[in-house]
Amino acid sequence: MITAIVFVKADVASIPEVAEEIAALEGVSEVYSVTGQIDLIAMIRVSKHEDIAAVVADSLNKVTGVTSTETHIAFRTFSKHDLESAFSLGLE
């Protein structure tokens, strides 16, 4: 699984609608509305690097209201949640 984090700047008047449309795209697992220099962060999870281009360049960038994007590809994933499940013995 390849993960890409996409920073999205959007038209301020339509951020919720832009977020919902991005979230509905195949390959997008989550969309976060955030504070700061960007408006949204989209998490992309795909099986091949080529699929990132399909999601970002062919779909996400074409969503009405998206003004710019910046894509970061993750090398590794470190997650407290993943570590907890890996070491869980199932005892409660």
C-alpha positions, 0 to 999 in steps of 0.5 A: 500500500502506498500512501500519499498526503495531499495538501489542498487549497480550496475556494473558501466559500466551498470548502465543505463541498470540495472536501465531500467531493474529494472524499468520494474519489476512489483511492481517497481514504480520508479528508481533513479540514485543517487550519493554517496555510492549507484548507484540506488534507487528503489521504490517498492510499493506492497499490501502485505509484501510478495510481497516485497520478490517477487520483491526484492529477486526473481527479482531485485537481479537477474538483471544482473549487480546488485551487492548488495541491501539494503531494507528499508520498510517504516512505513508511507509516508509523502509527501508535494504533498499528503498534498496539494491535501488533502487540495485543494478546487479546486479553481484556 
